[in-house]
């Protein structure tokens, strides 16, 4: 049975932030679940999860994609406690070519809150390269993600969709700057030294923040970022003692819901300490919503950023048609590669059979001939065989296993060219 590509996911397009928080699963748990599914014969051949602040997706290759998706939803329901109807309402599935197109659009920034978002291309690259999932992916997934990255790079190189600040972090900085006016003389506390936290730390420093404090689970990682920015590094559990020093607090710690609570802030920050700006870039959220009720606290979270980013999205909309054209071209290239994988065993067997017959016939005709005549006959036989193979080679290579016609041709070709039962078997398996 041919394996089929699929994607199961959720994002800002189908679920508000509060629902996405409920559906959040740590990457380690996703990988553990995928490994269990991989042990079931035919259920999951390859997989790559893509987890960002705005989306949770699993791309898979399966001989039974419907069953694989149901199993993944069962895992999600067990982990989150959400009913199947709620999961169905706030998730999506794509199959085959549509699944590939979805990933290509994601990598190109066409499925982001802001068209052309800059971070997503790196996140797609990191998803494929993550050591935790490396053994889950194979030739198919590597080609899929590499093709998606190629599409994303072309869109950015050949359109203006990514011109200017196009990331959620960039949009958040703009909103913070509008509210604060200036960052001069301010101290920023960054919770989390991963990609998002590091990017915001660098942008704040560039924008004029005087001091950067970095608190992270791994102190060595915090130290590298702090050293780069001339700041100070701390363990994540030390953050309450740093709140009174900070004018800006950025939450960017993965997997820590409501890390900073209103009670912690009230206890750590004396009344009358002046206005403080709290910016939540994490999913699930790091900063408790009740922080907005604490006097002197200004709170900005992802839902507000997404809402305010709509204007920037519309400004880039004029570039979308050209970007979609590029995506379609790259999808077509990928689909052609998939079809070539389906036809390759059949094509190889047919070519070997015809060339072998031509060789045998040339040998039979060459008995008693001179070496020069024998070589001439061999060259003629090979040339004639290749000429005769041209049309069937093109037909088999372009056969679409997703259509009845393509399936018929790939099944019929071995019999039409006189291959044995073993040769006929190579037609199976698109994946």
N, C-alpha and C positions, 0 to 999 in steps of 0.2 A: 504494500500500500504506500502511495506517495505521501510524504510528509508535507504539511502546509504551515506557512507562516501565519502567526496571529499576534495581536496585541490586546491585552486587557489593562485598562487604566482608568484613572480619574485625574481631573485637572480643574483649573479655574473655569473652564468652559462648561462643565456640567455640575460643579459642586461649589457652594460658597465655602469660605475659609472655615467656618464652624464644622461643616460636614467633613471637609478634608482632614481636619484635626482628628476627628473620630475615626477616620479610615486609615490614619497613619500607622505604618508598621516600620520598625527599624530594619535597616538593610540586612543585619545579621539574621533576623527572623525570616525575612523574605528568602534569603539564600538557604536557610535550613529547610523551609517548606519546599523550595524548588528541588533540593537534593532528594527529599523524600519522594517527590513526584517522579524524579528521574529514575528511581529504582523500579517503577512500574513499567513493564515492557510496552514500548510503543507510545507511552503517554507524553513523554517530554524528551525529545532528542537533544535540543539545545535551548538555552535561555539567557537573556540579559535583562536585569532590572534597571530602570532609569528612575532615580529618586531625586527630586529637586524640591525647592520650597513651594512650588506651585503645582507639582504633578507627582503621581506615583504610577508607574507603568511597568509591565513585564512583557517583553517581546519573546515569543517562544516558537519553536519548530516542533510540530507534533504530527503523528499519524492519526491522532484522534483529538483535534483541536477543541471541539465542543466539550468533550470530557475534561480536557486539561483546564479549560476556562472554568467549568463548574467546580473542579477540585480546588482551583485557586480562590474562587469566591467562597467556598466552604472554609478554607483556611482564613480568609479575611473576616468572615462572619464569626468564626470561633474566637479569633484574636480580639476583635473589636466589640463583639456583642450586638452588632447591627443585624437587623432582619434582612432576608434576601431581597425583599421588595425595595428596601431603602438602598441596598447595594446596587441593584439593577438600575434604579432611578438616577444614581449619581456616579455611574461608571459607563464605559463604552468598550466595545470590542470591534476590531477590524480584522479582516481576513485577507490572506494572499496579497495581491497587488495593492489593495487599499491599506493594508497594514504597513507595507513598505512606504507608500505615499505619505502616510501619517508621520512616520519617523523622519522622512525627508523634510516635511513641512516644519516639524518640531525643530530640527537642526538648523533650518533656514530662518528661524524666528517668526514663522508665519502662524504659529499656534500659540504665541506668547501674548501676555497682556499688552505689551508694547511691541508692535511689529519691529522685527530686526533686533530684538533683545540680544545684547552682546554675550552674556554669560552662558547661554544655553549651548552654544557650540562646544565650549570647553566641558560642560557637564555631560554631553553626549560622548565626547572623547574619553572622559574619565570613567563613564559607565562601562565602556568596552575594556578599558585597561585596568580596572579595579582587580587587584590580586585576589580578593575574596570571591570573585565570580569567574575568574579566568578559566577554570576547568569546566564551567557550565557551558561555555560558548565553543563553537567549532568553526569549520570553514564557512558555513552558511552565515552565521551571525557576524563573523568578522567581516565578510564581504558586505553584508547589509549595512553595518554601522560605518564601515569605511566609505561606502557609496553615499550614505547620508551626510557624512562629514564633507565629502567632495561637493555635494549639492549645496550645503551651507556656505562653504567657502566661495563657490561660484556666485551665489546670491549676493554675498557681501562685496565681492570684487566687481560684479557687473551691474549692480543697482545701487541706489542711494538709500536703501531701506535701513541701513545701519549707521547712517551719518549722525554724528552728535551722540549725546547720551541716550543709550537705548536699553539699559538694564534696569531692573527693579531697584537695584542699589543706587544707580544714578538718579532715578526718579525720586527715591527717598531722600537723597542728599539735597536735591533741589527744593523739596517741600520743607525740609529742616532749615535750609538756608533762608527761605522766605519767612519762616517763623522767627528764627533767631536773629536774622539781620547780619550778624558777623560772628565769626568763630574765633577772632583774635583774643588771646588771653584765656581761652577755655581749655579745660581738661576733658578728654573723652575716655570713658571706660568701655572697652570692647570685651564682651563676654563671648568667647569662642574664637579660635584662631584659624578656623577653616577657610575655605575659599571666600565665602560671603563676608565673614568678619574681617579677614585680611584686606579684602577689597575696600570695605568701608573705612577701615583704619587708614589705609593709604590715601583715600580720597579726602578724608577729614584733615589729615596732616597737610595735604597739598592745598586744601581750602583755607588753612590758617590756624587750625587748632594748635595750641602751644605744647600740649603734653598728651601722650597716649599711654594709657594703662591697659595691659592685656591680661585677661584672666582666662585660663584654659585648663581642660582636664589634664593634658600633657604639658607640664611646665616647660620642657625643652622646646616645644613648638611655640609656646607663648614667648619664650626667650628670643627665638630667632626673629619673630615679627617685631617684638619690642626693640631689639637691637637695631634692626633695619630702620626704625622710625625714631630712634633716640628716646625710647620710652622705658617703662618698667614692666616686668612680667611677674605673674602670680599664679598660684593654683586656683582653680575655679571656686573651691569652697571658701576662699578668702574674700570673695567679692563683697559681702556685707560691710566689711570694714573699709572698703574703697568708695562706697556710695557717697559719703560726705565730701570726698575730694573731687568728685566728678560733676561737671556741668552737663555732659551728654553721656547717656548710657545706651549702648547698642547691644541688643540680644541677638546672638547668632550661633547658639549652641544647638546642635542637632539632638533630637530625642529627649528634650527636657521641657515638659509642659509646665507652665507657670512657675518657672525657676525663681523669678523675682516677684514677691507678693507685696501687697500694700502694707501688710503688717511689718515686713522686714524693712521697707523703706521708711515707715514712720519711726521705727526703732533706731534706724541708723542715721537718719537725716534730721537734725534739729529744726524746729519751726523757725521760719524767718531766714532760712539759708539762701533764699533767692530762687529764681526760677530754674528748673532742671528739665532737660529734654530727654525723654525716653523713646527709643526707636526700636521696634520689634521687627526683625527680619527673619525670624525663625519659624519653622513649621515642624511640629506644633509650636505654638507661641511660647516664648520664654517669659514674657511679661504679663502678669495678671491684669485683666481688663479693669479691675477695681482701682488700679493705679491712677486712672484718670480722675478719681474722686479725691485724691490726696491733694491738699492745697499746695500750689506752686509747681505741680507736675503737669507737663504737656506730654501726651502719649500719642504716638503714631504707630499703627500696625499695618500688616500686609493688606488687609481688606481696604483700609483707607488709601493706601498707596495705589492699589489696583483701581480703585474708583477714580482717583485723581489723574491716573495715567491715561485715561480714555482720550484726552485731548491730544496727547503725543501719538497715540495709536492712529487717530484719524489723520494727523499730519503726514504720516508715512503711508497712508493707504494708496496714494497714487502710484507707489512703486510695486504694489502687490501683483498686478497682472504680469509684469515682466518677471518677477520672482517666481510666480506660479508656472510660467512657461519653462523656466530653467529647471524647476523641480520635476515637471513632467518629462523633460528630456532625460534627466538622470534616472527617473523611475523606469523609463523605457530601456535604458542601458542595463539596469539591474535585472529587469524582467527577461531581457535577452540572455543575460548570463544564467539565470535560473533555468530557462528553457534549454540552453546549451548543456547544462548539467544533466537534464532529463534525457536528452538525445545522445549524449556523448557515448555511453556504452553501446547503444544500437549502431551509431555511426561508425564507431571503431570496429565493431564486429563485421559490418557490411563492407567496409573498406578492406579489411584484412581478407575477407572471403574473396572479393573480386580480384584483388591483387594476387592472391595465391592461385586462383584459377588461371589468371593471365600468365603467371610464371610457369605453371605446369604445362599450359598449352604451348608456350614458347619453347620449353624444354622438349616437348614431344616433337614439335616441328623442326627442331634444330638437330635431330639425330643425323649423324653423318656429315654435318656441315663443318666448315672451318671455324676456328675461334672467332674470327672477325664476323662471319655470318651469324654465328650464335649470339654474339653481343648485339648485333644489329636487330635481330629478332626479339631479344629481351627488351631492348629500348623501345621498339615498336609496340610490344605487348603492354609495357607499363604505360606508355603514352596513351594508347587506346583505352586502357582500363580507367585512367584518370579522366579522360574526356567523357567516357560513359558515366563515370561516378559524379560528375559535376552537378547535374540536375537533381539526382536523388540526395546528394549531400546537402544542397541548399534546402530541399524540402524537409529533410529530417532535422536539420539544424534549426529551422524556423518553426517546426511543429510545436504547437501550444498544447501541453499536456492538460491544460485546464479546459479544453474544448473537446467535444466528442470526435471531431475530425482529427485533431492532434493525437488523441489517445488511440484512435483506430490506426493511424499511420505508424505510430511507434510500436503497436502490437503486430501489425501486418508486415512491416519491413523485414524482420528476420525470415519469415516464411517466403516472402516474395524473392529474397535473394539466396534462398537455399541453405539457410543456417540450421543447425541442429537444435534440439530442445534446450541445450545449455546456452547456446547463443541467443535463443529467443528470450531467455529469462532476464537478460540485461536491460530490458526496456522498463522494468519496474523501478519506481522510486524517483520522485522529483527532488527530494531533499536529501 
